[in-house]
Amino acid sequence: MQISIAVEVPRQPELIELLRLSDEFALALYPPESCYMLDVGALEADGVTVFVARTEADAVGIAALVDRGDGSGEIKRMFVHDSARGRGVARALLAAIDEAALTCGIHTLQLETGPEHVEAIALYLASGFAVIPNFGQYLGDEFSICMEKALT
């Protein structure tokens, strides 16, 4: 399966559908107050870059990089359609984010996931992330696992 990654605007029907599926997936596992998902409007904000994974013309994955402006960034809205899981889509998205982050002066990446996302946690650990204490809005949330990676 040929995967291409590109920066795209989030307000597209197929990306909105991926975000809806991501919401549905998270809300089936966690209480709403523990789901920290950026909506399309937030994904259009300055400092947010949206990466889309495609196989041919079909969008099968999405992830966003939020540049905090202090040399750090947060990965948000990482989601791969179930039809494309296990095929390297998430790895390709992470690689594109790493490259873009370094290009814009980000040297530390952070993210938040949940304990039920076992495959995602394994991917992040294999990609150089380490578990850290919860930060920011995730403080005190038992359904949050925060991770960090230094980029070089």
N, CA, C and O atoms as a GROMACS GRO file, in nm:
protein
  608
    1MET      N    1   0.085  -0.118   0.000
    1MET     CA    2   0.000   0.000   0.000
    1MET      C    3   0.089   0.124   0.000
    1MET      O    4   0.171   0.142   0.090
    2GLN      N    5   0.074   0.206  -0.100
    2GLN     CA    6   0.149   0.332  -0.113
    2GLN      C    7   0.083   0.438  -0.026
    2GLN      O    8  -0.036   0.466  -0.039
    3ILE      N    9   0.162   0.498   0.064
    3ILE     CA   10   0.111   0.601   0.155
    3ILE      C   11   0.180   0.733   0.122
    3ILE      O   12   0.302   0.738   0.112
    4SER      N   13   0.102   0.837   0.106
    4SER     CA   14   0.159   0.971   0.090
    4SER      C   15   0.109   1.057   0.205
    4SER      O   16  -0.006   1.045   0.249
    5ILE      N   17   0.196   1.143   0.253
    5ILE     CA   18   0.162   1.235   0.362
    5ILE      C   19   0.176   1.377   0.309
    5ILE      O   20   0.276   1.410   0.246
    6ALA      N   21   0.076   1.460   0.334
    6ALA     CA   22   0.080   1.599   0.292
    6ALA      C   23   0.013   1.686   0.397
    6ALA      O   24  -0.073   1.640   0.473
    7VAL      N   25   0.053   1.812   0.399
    7VAL     CA   26  -0.014   1.911   0.483
    7VAL      C   27  -0.138   1.956   0.406
    7VAL      O   28  -0.129   1.993   0.289
    8GLU      N   29  -0.252   1.954   0.472
    8GLU     CA   30  -0.377   1.991   0.408
    8GLU      C   31  -0.462   2.074   0.503
    8GLU      O   32  -0.439   2.076   0.624
    9VAL      N   33  -0.560   2.143   0.446
    9VAL     CA   34  -0.657   2.215   0.529
    9VAL      C   35  -0.755   2.112   0.586
    9VAL      O   36  -0.793   2.019   0.515
   10PRO      N   37  -0.796   2.129   0.710
   10PRO     CA   38  -0.882   2.027   0.772
   10PRO      C   39  -1.028   2.031   0.728
   10PRO      O   40  -1.099   1.931   0.741
   11ARG      N   41  -1.073   2.143   0.677
   11ARG     CA   42  -1.216   2.156   0.645
   11ARG      C   43  -1.244   2.096   0.506
   11ARG      O   44  -1.268   2.168   0.409
   12GLN      N   45  -1.239   1.964   0.502
   12GLN     CA   46  -1.272   1.886   0.382
   12GLN      C   47  -1.365   1.774   0.428
   12GLN      O   48  -1.346   1.720   0.537
   13PRO      N   49  -1.464   1.739   0.348
   13PRO     CA   50  -1.560   1.637   0.392
   13PRO      C   51  -1.496   1.508   0.441
   13PRO      O   52  -1.536   1.455   0.545
   14GLU      N   53  -1.397   1.456   0.369
   14GLU     CA   54  -1.340   1.328   0.412
   14GLU      C   55  -1.256   1.342   0.539
   14GLU      O   56  -1.244   1.246   0.615
   15LEU      N   57  -1.198   1.458   0.563
   15LEU     CA   58  -1.122   1.478   0.687
   15LEU      C   59  -1.218   1.501   0.804
   15LEU      O   60  -1.192   1.455   0.916
   16ILE      N   61  -1.326   1.571   0.779
   16ILE     CA   62  -1.428   1.587   0.883
   16ILE      C   63  -1.483   1.451   0.922
   16ILE      O   64  -1.512   1.426   1.039
   17GLU      N   65  -1.498   1.362   0.824
   17GLU     CA   66  -1.545   1.226   0.854
   17GLU      C   67  -1.442   1.150   0.937
   17GLU      O   68  -1.479   1.079   1.030
   18LEU      N   69  -1.314   1.162   0.904
   18LEU     CA   70  -1.210   1.098   0.986
   18LEU      C   71  -1.214   1.150   1.130
   18LEU      O   72  -1.201   1.073   1.225
   19LEU      N   73  -1.233   1.280   1.145
   19LEU     CA   74  -1.241   1.338   1.280
   19LEU      C   75  -1.364   1.287   1.353
   19LEU      O   76  -1.359   1.262   1.474
   20ARG      N   77  -1.475   1.271   1.282
   20ARG     CA   78  -1.596   1.216   1.343
   20ARG      C   79  -1.572   1.073   1.390
   20ARG      O   80  -1.614   1.035   1.500
   21LEU      N   81  -1.506   0.993   1.307
   21LEU     CA   82  -1.475   0.856   1.346
   21LEU      C   83  -1.380   0.853   1.466
   21LEU      O   84  -1.393   0.768   1.554
   22SER      N   85  -1.286   0.946   1.468
   22SER     CA   86  -1.193   0.957   1.581
   22SER      C   87  -1.269   0.990   1.710
   22SER      O   88  -1.244   0.931   1.815
   23ASP      N   89  -1.362   1.085   1.700
   23ASP     CA   90  -1.445   1.120   1.816
   23ASP      C   91  -1.523   0.999   1.866
   23ASP      O   92  -1.525   0.969   1.985
   24GLU      N   93  -1.585   0.930   1.772
   24GLU     CA   94  -1.666   0.812   1.805
   24GLU      C   95  -1.581   0.705   1.875
   24GLU      O   96  -1.624   0.645   1.973
   25PHE      N   97  -1.462   0.683   1.822
   25PHE     CA   98  -1.370   0.584   1.877
   25PHE      C   99  -1.332   0.620   2.021
   25PHE      O  100  -1.339   0.536   2.110
   26ALA      N  101  -1.292   0.745   2.042
   26ALA     CA  102  -1.249   0.790   2.175
   26ALA      C  103  -1.364   0.788   2.275
   26ALA      O  104  -1.348   0.746   2.390
   27LEU      N  105  -1.480   0.835   2.231
   27LEU     CA  106  -1.594   0.842   2.323
   27LEU      C  107  -1.650   0.705   2.359
   27LEU      O  108  -1.722   0.691   2.458
   28ALA      N  109  -1.617   0.603   2.281
   28ALA     CA  110  -1.656   0.466   2.316
   28ALA      C  111  -1.566   0.409   2.426
   28ALA      O  112  -1.602   0.311   2.492
   29LEU      N  113  -1.450   0.470   2.446
   29LEU     CA  114  -1.352   0.420   2.543
   29LEU      C  115  -1.342   0.503   2.670
   29LEU      O  116  -1.312   0.450   2.777
   30TYR      N  117  -1.369   0.633   2.659
   30TYR     CA  118  -1.342   0.725   2.769
   30TYR      C  119  -1.461   0.818   2.792
   30TYR      O  120  -1.540   0.842   2.700
   31PRO      N  121  -1.474   0.871   2.915
   31PRO     CA  122  -1.580   0.969   2.940
   31PRO      C  123  -1.553   1.098   2.861
   31PRO      O  124  -1.437   1.131   2.836
   32PRO      N  125  -1.657   1.170   2.823
   32PRO     CA  126  -1.639   1.291   2.741
   32PRO      C  127  -1.541   1.391   2.801
   32PRO      O  128  -1.466   1.456   2.727
   33GLU      N  129  -1.541   1.405   2.933
   33GLU     CA  130  -1.450   1.503   2.995
   33GLU      C  131  -1.304   1.462   2.985
   33GLU      O  132  -1.215   1.542   3.016
   34SER      N  133  -1.277   1.340   2.944
   34SER     CA  134  -1.140   1.292   2.926
   34SER      C  135  -1.102   1.282   2.778
   34SER      O  136  -0.999   1.223   2.744
   35CYS      N  137  -1.183   1.339   2.691
   35CYS     CA  138  -1.156   1.339   2.547
   35CYS      C  139  -1.120   1.482   2.506
   35CYS      O  140  -1.206   1.570   2.499
   36TYR      N  141  -0.993   1.503   2.479
   36TYR     CA  142  -0.938   1.638   2.454
   36TYR      C  143  -0.916   1.658   2.305
   36TYR      O  144  -0.802   1.676   2.262
   37MET      N  145  -1.022   1.656   2.228
   37MET     CA  146  -1.010   1.657   2.083
   37MET      C  147  -1.031   1.797   2.027
   37MET      O  148  -1.130   1.863   2.059
   38LEU      N  149  -0.938   1.841   1.945
   38LEU     CA  150  -0.954   1.969   1.877
   38LEU      C  151  -1.058   1.954   1.767
   38LEU      O  152  -1.058   1.855   1.694
   39ASP      N  153  -1.147   2.053   1.755
   39ASP     CA  154  -1.244   2.050   1.646
   39ASP      C  155  -1.183   2.112   1.521
   39ASP      O  156  -1.070   2.160   1.524
   40VAL      N  157  -1.259   2.112   1.412
   40VAL     CA  158  -1.207   2.164   1.285
   40VAL      C  159  -1.163   2.309   1.300
   40VAL      O  160  -1.058   2.347   1.247
   41GLY      N  161  -1.241   2.389   1.369
   41GLY     CA  162  -1.204   2.529   1.388
   41GLY      C  163  -1.070   2.544   1.457
   41GLY      O  164  -0.988   2.626   1.417
   42ALA      N  165  -1.047   2.466   1.561
   42ALA     CA  166  -0.919   2.470   1.633
   42ALA      C  167  -0.805   2.421   1.545
   42ALA      O  168  -0.692   2.469   1.557
   43LEU      N  169  -0.833   2.326   1.458
   43LEU     CA  170  -0.730   2.275   1.367
   43LEU      C  171  -0.693   2.376   1.260
   43LEU      O  172  -0.588   2.365   1.196
   44GLU      N  173  -0.778   2.476   1.239
   44GLU     CA  174  -0.751   2.582   1.141
   44GLU      C  175  -0.674   2.699   1.202
   44GLU      O  176  -0.640   2.793   1.130
   45ALA      N  177  -0.648   2.696   1.330
   45ALA     CA  178  -0.584   2.808   1.400
   45ALA      C  179  -0.438   2.824   1.358
   45ALA      O  180  -0.375   2.730   1.310
   46ASP      N  181  -0.387   2.945   1.378
   46ASP     CA  182  -0.244   2.970   1.354
   46ASP      C  183  -0.163   2.879   1.445
   46ASP      O  184  -0.200   2.855   1.560
   47GLY      N  185  -0.053   2.828   1.394
   47GLY     CA  186   0.035   2.743   1.472
   47GLY      C  187  -0.004   2.597   1.471
   47GLY      O  188   0.062   2.515   1.535
   48VAL      N  189  -0.110   2.562   1.399
   48VAL     CA  190  -0.154   2.423   1.388
   48VAL      C  191  -0.134   2.377   1.244
   48VAL      O  192  -0.182   2.441   1.151
   49THR      N  193  -0.065   2.265   1.228
   49THR     CA  194  -0.042   2.206   1.096
   49THR      C  195  -0.109   2.070   1.094
   49THR      O  196  -0.087   1.987   1.182
   50VAL      N  197  -0.190   2.047   0.992
   50VAL     CA  198  -0.264   1.921   0.980
   50VAL      C  199  -0.198   1.835   0.871
   50VAL      O  200  -0.180   1.879   0.758
   51PHE      N  201  -0.165   1.713   0.909
   51PHE     CA  202  -0.103   1.616   0.818
   51PHE      C  203  -0.207   1.511   0.783
   51PHE      O  204  -0.279   1.462   0.870
   52VAL      N  205  -0.213   1.477   0.655
   52VAL     CA  206  -0.310   1.379   0.608
   52VAL      C  207  -0.237   1.266   0.536
   52VAL      O  208  -0.151   1.291   0.451
   53ALA      N  209  -0.271   1.144   0.572
   53ALA     CA  210  -0.217   1.026   0.506
   53ALA      C  211  -0.319   0.980   0.403
   53ALA      O  212  -0.438   0.967   0.432
   54ARG      N  213  -0.270   0.955   0.283
   54ARG     CA  214  -0.359   0.908   0.176
   54ARG      C  215  -0.301   0.783   0.111
   54ARG      O  216  -0.180   0.766   0.100
   55THR      N  217  -0.391   0.696   0.070
   55THR     CA  218  -0.358   0.584  -0.017
   55THR      C  219  -0.432   0.616  -0.147
   55THR      O  220  -0.555   0.618  -0.151
   56GLU      N  221  -0.355   0.639  -0.252
   56GLU     CA  222  -0.411   0.693  -0.375
   56GLU      C  223  -0.483   0.822  -0.339
   56GLU      O  224  -0.419   0.916  -0.293
   57ALA      N  225  -0.613   0.830  -0.358
   57ALA     CA  226  -0.684   0.956  -0.328
   57ALA      C  227  -0.756   0.953  -0.193
   57ALA      O  228  -0.806   1.056  -0.148
   58ASP      N  229  -0.761   0.838  -0.129
   58ASP     CA  230  -0.840   0.823  -0.007
   58ASP      C  231  -0.763   0.868   0.117
   58ASP      O  232  -0.650   0.824   0.140
   59ALA      N  233  -0.825   0.955   0.197
   59ALA     CA  234  -0.767   0.995   0.325
   59ALA      C  235  -0.789   0.882   0.424
   59ALA      O  236  -0.903   0.844   0.452
   60VAL      N  237  -0.679   0.829   0.479
   60VAL     CA  238  -0.689   0.716   0.573
   60VAL      C  239  -0.631   0.749   0.710
   60VAL      O  240  -0.644   0.669   0.803
   61GLY      N  241  -0.568   0.865   0.724
   61GLY     CA  242  -0.511   0.903   0.852
   61GLY      C  243  -0.497   1.053   0.863
   61GLY      O  244  -0.488   1.124   0.763
   62ILE      N  245  -0.494   1.100   0.987
   62ILE     CA  246  -0.482   1.243   1.014
   62ILE      C  247  -0.407   1.262   1.145
   62ILE      O  248  -0.416   1.179   1.236
   63ALA      N  249  -0.333   1.370   1.154
   63ALA     CA  250  -0.265   1.410   1.278
   63ALA      C  251  -0.236   1.559   1.268
   63ALA      O  252  -0.220   1.613   1.159
   64ALA      N  253  -0.229   1.624   1.382
   64ALA     CA  254  -0.200   1.767   1.385
   64ALA      C  255  -0.081   1.794   1.475
   64ALA      O  256  -0.061   1.726   1.576
   65LEU      N  257  -0.004   1.894   1.438
   65LEU     CA  258   0.107   1.942   1.519
   65LEU      C  259   0.072   2.083   1.564
   65LEU      O  260   0.050   2.172   1.482
   66VAL      N  261   0.066   2.102   1.695
   66VAL     CA  262   0.040   2.233   1.754
   66VAL      C  263   0.173   2.290   1.800
   66VAL      O  264   0.236   2.238   1.892
   67ASP      N  265   0.216   2.398   1.735
   67ASP     CA  266   0.341   2.466   1.771
   67ASP      C  267   0.311   2.561   1.887
   67ASP      O  268   0.235   2.656   1.872
   68ARG      N  269   0.371   2.534   2.001
   68ARG     CA  270   0.345   2.616   2.119
   68ARG      C  271   0.425   2.746   2.118
   68ARG      O  272   0.402   2.834   2.201
   69GLY      N  273   0.519   2.759   2.025
   69GLY     CA  274   0.597   2.882   2.014
   69GLY      C  275   0.712   2.892   2.112
   69GLY      O  276   0.777   2.997   2.121
   70ASP      N  277   0.739   2.785   2.187
   70ASP     CA  278   0.848   2.787   2.285
   70ASP      C  279   0.949   2.675   2.260
   70ASP      O  280   1.024   2.636   2.350
   71GLY      N  281   0.952   2.624   2.136
   71GLY     CA  282   1.041   2.513   2.104
   71GLY      C  283   0.980   2.377   2.129
   71GLY      O  284   1.045   2.274   2.111
   72SER      N  285   0.853   2.376   2.171
   72SER     CA  286   0.784   2.249   2.192
   72SER      C  287   0.656   2.246   2.110
   72SER      O  288   0.602   2.350   2.071
   73GLY      N  289   0.609   2.126   2.086
   73GLY     CA  290   0.485   2.108   2.013
   73GLY      C  291   0.409   1.990   2.069
   73GLY      O  292   0.465   1.904   2.137
   74GLU      N  293   0.280   1.987   2.040
   74GLU     CA  294   0.197   1.876   2.084
   74GLU      C  295   0.130   1.812   1.964
   74GLU      O  296   0.076   1.880   1.877
   75ILE      N  297   0.133   1.680   1.960
   75ILE     CA  298   0.063   1.606   1.857
   75ILE      C  299  -0.081   1.586   1.903
   75ILE      O  300  -0.106   1.539   2.014
   76LYS      N  301  -0.174   1.623   1.818
   76LYS     CA  302  -0.317   1.611   1.848
   76LYS      C  303  -0.386   1.540   1.732
   76LYS      O  304  -0.336   1.538   1.620
   77ARG      N  305  -0.501   1.483   1.761
   77ARG     CA  306  -0.592   1.424   1.663
   77ARG      C  307  -0.529   1.316   1.576
   77ARG      O  308  -0.566   1.301   1.459
   78MET      N  309  -0.434   1.241   1.631
   78MET     CA  310  -0.376   1.128   1.557
   78MET      C  311  -0.482   1.020   1.545
   78MET      O  312  -0.533   0.970   1.645
   79PHE      N  313  -0.514   0.985   1.421
   79PHE     CA  314  -0.616   0.882   1.398
   79PHE      C  315  -0.592   0.818   1.263
   79PHE      O  316  -0.565   0.886   1.164
   80VAL      N  317  -0.604   0.686   1.260
   80VAL     CA  318  -0.595   0.609   1.136
   80VAL      C  319  -0.724   0.530   1.121
   80VAL      O  320  -0.768   0.462   1.214
   81HIS      N  321  -0.782   0.538   1.004
   81HIS     CA  322  -0.905   0.463   0.976
   81HIS      C  323  -0.879   0.315   0.996
   81HIS      O  324  -0.772   0.265   0.964
   82ASP      N  325  -0.977   0.245   1.051
   82ASP     CA  326  -0.956   0.103   1.083
   82ASP      C  327  -0.918   0.019   0.961
   82ASP      O  328  -0.853  -0.084   0.976
   83SER      N  329  -0.958   0.061   0.841
   83SER     CA  330  -0.923  -0.014   0.719
   83SER      C  331  -0.775  -0.005   0.685
   83SER      O  332  -0.725  -0.083   0.605
   84ALA      N  333  -0.704   0.091   0.746
   84ALA     CA  334  -0.562   0.112   0.714
   84ALA      C  335  -0.470   0.085   0.833
   84ALA      O  336  -0.349   0.105   0.821
   85ARG      N  337  -0.523   0.041   0.945
   85ARG     CA  338  -0.439   0.017   1.063
   85ARG      C  339  -0.345  -0.100   1.040
   85ARG      O  340  -0.379  -0.197   0.971
   86GLY      N  341  -0.227  -0.091   1.099
   86GLY     CA  342  -0.128  -0.196   1.088
   86GLY      C  343  -0.051  -0.194   0.957
   86GLY      O  344   0.017  -0.290   0.924
   87ARG      N  345  -0.062  -0.085   0.882
   87ARG     CA  346   0.003  -0.076   0.751
   87ARG      C  347   0.107   0.036   0.743
   87ARG      O  348   0.151   0.071   0.634
   88GLY      N  349   0.146   0.090   0.857
   88GLY     CA  350   0.250   0.192   0.858
   88GLY      C  351   0.201   0.335   0.844
   88GLY      O  352   0.282   0.427   0.833
   89VAL      N  353   0.071   0.356   0.843
   89VAL     CA  354   0.017   0.491   0.826
   89VAL      C  355   0.055   0.580   0.944
   89VAL      O  356   0.103   0.692   0.923
   90ALA      N  357   0.036   0.534   1.065
   90ALA     CA  358   0.069   0.615   1.183
   90ALA      C  359   0.219   0.644   1.189
   90ALA      O  360   0.259   0.755   1.224
   91ARG      N  361   0.301   0.546   1.155
   91ARG     CA  362   0.447   0.570   1.152
   91ARG      C  363   0.483   0.678   1.050
   91ARG      O  364   0.567   0.764   1.077
   92ALA      N  365   0.418   0.673   0.935
   92ALA     CA  366   0.445   0.773   0.831
   92ALA      C  367   0.401   0.912   0.878
   92ALA      O  368   0.471   1.011   0.853
   93LEU      N  369   0.287   0.920   0.944
   93LEU     CA  370   0.242   1.049   0.999
   93LEU      C  371   0.341   1.102   1.102
   93LEU      O  372   0.377   1.220   1.100
   94LEU      N  373   0.386   1.015   1.193
   94LEU     CA  374   0.483   1.057   1.295
   94LEU      C  375   0.613   1.104   1.232
   94LEU      O  376   0.670   1.204   1.276
   95ALA      N  377   0.661   1.035   1.129
   95ALA     CA  378   0.785   1.075   1.062
   95ALA      C  379   0.770   1.213   0.998
   95ALA      O  380   0.860   1.296   1.006
   96ALA      N  381   0.656   1.238   0.935
   96ALA     CA  382   0.632   1.368   0.874
   96ALA      C  383   0.624   1.478   0.980
   96ALA      O  384   0.675   1.588   0.959
   97ILE      N  385   0.563   1.448   1.092
   97ILE     CA  386   0.554   1.546   1.202
   97ILE      C  387   0.693   1.575   1.257
   97ILE      O  388   0.727   1.691   1.280
   98ASP      N  389   0.774   1.472   1.279
   98ASP     CA  390   0.910   1.492   1.329
   98ASP      C  391   0.987   1.587   1.237
   98ASP      O  392   1.050   1.682   1.283
   99GLU      N  393   0.982   1.560   1.107
   99GLU     CA  394   1.055   1.641   1.010
   99GLU      C  395   1.006   1.785   1.009
   99GLU      O  396   1.086   1.879   1.012
  100ALA      N  397   0.875   1.803   1.006
  100ALA     CA  398   0.818   1.938   1.005
  100ALA      C  399   0.850   2.013   1.134
  100ALA      O  400   0.879   2.132   1.132
  101ALA      N  401   0.844   1.943   1.246
  101ALA     CA  402   0.872   2.005   1.376
  101ALA      C  403   1.014   2.061   1.379
  101ALA      O  404   1.036   2.175   1.418
  102LEU      N  405   1.109   1.980   1.338
  102LEU     CA  406   1.248   2.026   1.338
  102LEU      C  407   1.266   2.145   1.245
  102LEU      O  408   1.338   2.240   1.278
  103THR      N  409   1.201   2.143   1.130
  103THR     CA  410   1.211   2.252   1.034
  103THR      C  411   1.162   2.384   1.093
  103THR      O  412   1.216   2.490   1.061
  104CYS      N  413   1.060   2.378   1.178
  104CYS     CA  414   1.008   2.503   1.235
  104CYS      C  415   1.059   2.530   1.377
  104CYS      O  416   1.001   2.611   1.449
  105GLY      N  417   1.166   2.463   1.417
  105GLY     CA  418   1.231   2.494   1.544
  105GLY      C  419   1.174   2.426   1.666
  105GLY      O  420   1.202   2.467   1.778
  106ILE      N  421   1.094   2.323   1.646
  106ILE     CA  422   1.041   2.246   1.759
  106ILE      C  423   1.139   2.134   1.790
  106ILE      O  424   1.174   2.056   1.702
  107HIS      N  425   1.183   2.126   1.915
  107HIS     CA  426   1.280   2.024   1.955
  107HIS      C  427   1.225   1.926   2.057
  107HIS      O  428   1.292   1.829   2.092
  108THR      N  429   1.104   1.951   2.105
  108THR     CA  430   1.038   1.858   2.198
  108THR      C  431   0.894   1.839   2.154
  108THR      O  432   0.820   1.935   2.136
  109LEU      N  433   0.856   1.713   2.137
  109LEU     CA  434   0.718   1.680   2.104
  109LEU      C  435   0.652   1.613   2.224
  109LEU      O  436   0.713   1.529   2.290
  110GLN      N  437   0.530   1.651   2.251
  110GLN     CA  438   0.451   1.586   2.356
  110GLN      C  439   0.319   1.541   2.295
  110GLN      O  440   0.277   1.589   2.190
  111LEU      N  441   0.256   1.447   2.364
  111LEU     CA  442   0.124   1.401   2.322
  111LEU      C  443   0.052   1.343   2.442
  111LEU      O  444   0.112   1.316   2.546
  112GLU      N  445  -0.077   1.324   2.423
  112GLU     CA  446  -0.160   1.260   2.525
  112GLU      C  447  -0.240   1.152   2.456
  112GLU      O  448  -0.294   1.173   2.347
  113THR      N  449  -0.248   1.038   2.519
  113THR     CA  450  -0.331   0.929   2.471
  113THR      C  451  -0.399   0.866   2.593
  113THR      O  452  -0.384   0.915   2.705
  114GLY      N  453  -0.472   0.760   2.570
  114GLY     CA  454  -0.541   0.696   2.681
  114GLY      C  455  -0.493   0.554   2.703
  114GLY      O  456  -0.436   0.494   2.612
  115PRO      N  457  -0.515   0.500   2.821
  115PRO     CA  458  -0.465   0.367   2.855
  115PRO      C  459  -0.524   0.255   2.771
  115PRO      O  460  -0.464   0.148   2.760
  116GLU      N  461  -0.641   0.277   2.712
  116GLU     CA  462  -0.702   0.175   2.627
  116GLU      C  463  -0.644   0.173   2.486
  116GLU      O  464  -0.672   0.081   2.409
  117HIS      N  465  -0.565   0.273   2.452
  117HIS     CA  466  -0.501   0.280   2.320
  117HIS      C  467  -0.368   0.205   2.322
  117HIS      O  468  -0.262   0.264   2.302
  118VAL      N  469  -0.374   0.076   2.347
  118VAL     CA  470  -0.255  -0.006   2.367
  118VAL      C  471  -0.164  -0.004   2.245
  118VAL      O  472  -0.042   0.010   2.258
  119GLU      N  473  -0.222  -0.016   2.126
  119GLU     CA  474  -0.140  -0.017   2.004
  119GLU      C  475  -0.072   0.118   1.984
  119GLU      O  476   0.043   0.124   1.943
  120ALA      N  477  -0.144   0.226   2.012
  120ALA     CA  478  -0.086   0.359   1.997
  120ALA      C  479   0.029   0.379   2.095
  120ALA      O  480   0.133   0.433   2.058
  121ILE      N  481   0.011   0.336   2.218
  121ILE     CA  482   0.118   0.349   2.318
  121ILE      C  483   0.241   0.273   2.272
  121ILE      O  484   0.353   0.324   2.282
  122ALA      N  485   0.222   0.152   2.222
  122ALA     CA  486   0.336   0.072   2.173
  122ALA      C  487   0.405   0.143   2.057
  122ALA      O  488   0.528   0.145   2.051
  123LEU      N  489   0.328   0.200   1.966
  123LEU     CA  490   0.386   0.274   1.854
  123LEU      C  491   0.467   0.393   1.903
  123LEU      O  492   0.580   0.414   1.858
  124TYR      N  493   0.411   0.470   1.995
  124TYR     CA  494   0.482   0.588   2.045
  124TYR      C  495   0.611   0.549   2.116
  124TYR      O  496   0.714   0.614   2.097
  125LEU      N  497   0.607   0.445   2.198
  125LEU     CA  498   0.729   0.399   2.266
  125LEU      C  499   0.833   0.355   2.164
  125LEU      O  500   0.951   0.388   2.178
  126ALA      N  501   0.791   0.282   2.062
  126ALA     CA  502   0.883   0.235   1.958
  126ALA      C  503   0.937   0.351   1.874
  126ALA      O  504   1.042   0.338   1.811
  127SER      N  505   0.866   0.463   1.874
  127SER     CA  506   0.907   0.581   1.797
  127SER      C  507   0.988   0.680   1.879
  127SER      O  508   1.014   0.791   1.834
  128GLY      N  509   1.028   0.641   2.000
  128GLY     CA  510   1.116   0.725   2.080
  128GLY      C  511   1.049   0.808   2.187
  128GLY      O  512   1.116   0.884   2.256
  129PHE      N  513   0.919   0.797   2.202
  129PHE     CA  514   0.850   0.869   2.308
  129PHE      C  515   0.866   0.795   2.440
  129PHE      O  516   0.882   0.673   2.442
  130ALA      N  517   0.863   0.870   2.549
  130ALA     CA  518   0.867   0.812   2.684
  130ALA      C  519   0.749   0.868   2.762
  130ALA      O  520   0.707   0.982   2.740
  131VAL      N  521   0.698   0.790   2.854
  131VAL     CA  522   0.588   0.835   2.939
  131VAL      C  523   0.642   0.940   3.036
  131VAL      O  524   0.749   0.924   3.094
  132ILE      N  525   0.566   1.048   3.051
  132ILE     CA  526   0.602   1.157   3.141
  132ILE      C  527   0.482   1.186   3.232
  132ILE      O  528   0.372   1.138   3.205
  133PRO      N  529   0.502   1.263   3.339
  133PRO     CA  530   0.387   1.303   3.420
  133PRO      C  531   0.288   1.384   3.335
  133PRO      O  532   0.327   1.456   3.244
  134ASN      N  533   0.161   1.370   3.367
  134ASN     CA  534   0.061   1.446   3.293
  134ASN      C  535   0.090   1.595   3.306
  134ASN      O  536   0.138   1.642   3.409
  135PHE      N  537   0.059   1.668   3.200
  135PHE     CA  538   0.086   1.812   3.195
  135PHE      C  539  -0.042   1.886   3.154
  135PHE      O  540  -0.137   1.826   3.102
  136GLY      N  541  -0.041   2.017   3.178
  136GLY     CA  542  -0.148   2.104   3.131
  136GLY      C  543  -0.287   2.054   3.166
  136GLY      O  544  -0.315   2.018   3.281
  137GLN      N  545  -0.373   2.054   3.067
  137GLN     CA  546  -0.514   2.017   3.089
  137GLN      C  547  -0.532   1.871   3.127
  137GLN      O  548  -0.642   1.832   3.168
  138TYR      N  549  -0.428   1.790   3.114
  138TYR     CA  550  -0.438   1.648   3.145
  138TYR      C  551  -0.404   1.616   3.291
  138TYR      O  552  -0.418   1.501   3.334
  139LEU      N  553  -0.359   1.715   3.367
  139LEU     CA  554  -0.325   1.694   3.508
  139LEU      C  555  -0.443   1.634   3.582
  139LEU      O  556  -0.556   1.683   3.574
  140GLY      N  557  -0.417   1.527   3.655
  140GLY     CA  558  -0.520   1.465   3.737
  140GLY      C  559  -0.619   1.377   3.662
  140GLY      O  560  -0.711   1.324   3.724
  141ASP      N  561  -0.602   1.360   3.532
  141ASP     CA  562  -0.696   1.277   3.455
  141ASP      C  563  -0.644   1.134   3.451
  141ASP      O  564  -0.542   1.106   3.389
  142GLU      N  565  -0.716   1.043   3.516
  142GLU     CA  566  -0.674   0.903   3.522
  142GLU      C  567  -0.681   0.834   3.386
  142GLU      O  568  -0.623   0.727   3.368
  143PHE      N  569  -0.751   0.895   3.290
  143PHE     CA  570  -0.763   0.836   3.157
  143PHE      C  571  -0.660   0.893   3.060
  143PHE      O  572  -0.667   0.865   2.940
  144SER      N  573  -0.566   0.972   3.108
  144SER     CA  574  -0.463   1.032   3.023
  144SER      C  575  -0.326   0.972   3.052
  144SER      O  576  -0.287   0.954   3.167
  145ILE      N  577  -0.256   0.943   2.945
  145ILE     CA  578  -0.115   0.905   2.952
  145ILE      C  579  -0.042   1.005   2.864
  145ILE      O  580  -0.071   1.017   2.745
  146CYS      N  581   0.052   1.077   2.922
  146CYS     CA  582   0.128   1.177   2.848
  146CYS      C  583   0.266   1.122   2.814
  146CYS      O  584   0.325   1.046   2.889
  147MET      N  585   0.314   1.164   2.697
  147MET     CA  586   0.442   1.115   2.648
  147MET      C  587   0.520   1.231   2.587
  147MET      O  588   0.462   1.334   2.551
  148GLU      N  589   0.652   1.212   2.577
  148GLU     CA  590   0.739   1.317   2.525
  148GLU      C  591   0.855   1.255   2.449
  148GLU      O  592   0.899   1.143   2.478
  149LYS      N  593   0.902   1.331   2.351
  149LYS     CA  594   1.016   1.287   2.270
  149LYS      C  595   1.102   1.409   2.238
  149LYS      O  596   1.050   1.512   2.197
  150ALA      N  597   1.232   1.396   2.256
  150ALA     CA  598   1.325   1.501   2.216
  150ALA      C  599   1.365   1.476   2.071
  150ALA      O  600   1.398   1.363   2.034
  151LEU      N  601   1.362   1.580   1.991
  151LEU     CA  602   1.402   1.569   1.850
  151LEU      C  603   1.544   1.620   1.834
  151LEU      O  604   1.582   1.722   1.893
  152THR      N  605   1.621   1.550   1.753
  152THR     CA  606   1.759   1.594   1.729
  152THR      C  607   1.788   1.599   1.581
  152THR      O  608   1.899   1.633   1.541
   0.00000   0.00000   0.00000
